[in-house]
């Protein structure tokens, strides 16, 4: 059997596309599409005419619910003694817990994983974790992060007025 290389025709007569080729679909040169400093110009090339590839990781709805610290539902196989494999899912170790926020001065209820708890301890508290973690992008974590940012702005304005 001949190995199939990306860009060739499969046995069914359909072309096999490579996942890294964007072809002529990428616009020529444009740098005026910056929306935010943290958002790249994808699919527009940078000023030095090199194509930037941005990888977006799929996150399940379950992991968007709380502070999962990058953990998500995974799939795999159960292997019996006879080596017969059956599909199964590996779920993250999630529980509901109240965590103290120093800025808000209250206990906040979250869906947490054990790795998120360890990361919170390592970063020195819930507020530091929410403000610096790349995994806080939606759900409960983002809501509390916005509350913390607003509270910090309020405290800063109050300090400047005095």
ABEGO torsion letter per residue (X at the ends): XBBBBBGBBBAAGBBBBBAABAEAABBBBBAAABABAABBAOABBBAAGBBBBBBBBBBBAAAAABBAGGBBBBBBBBBBAAGBBBBBBBBBBBBBBBBBBAAAGBBBBBBBBAAAAAAAAAAGEAAAAAAABAABABEAAAAAAAAAAAAAAAAAAAAAAX
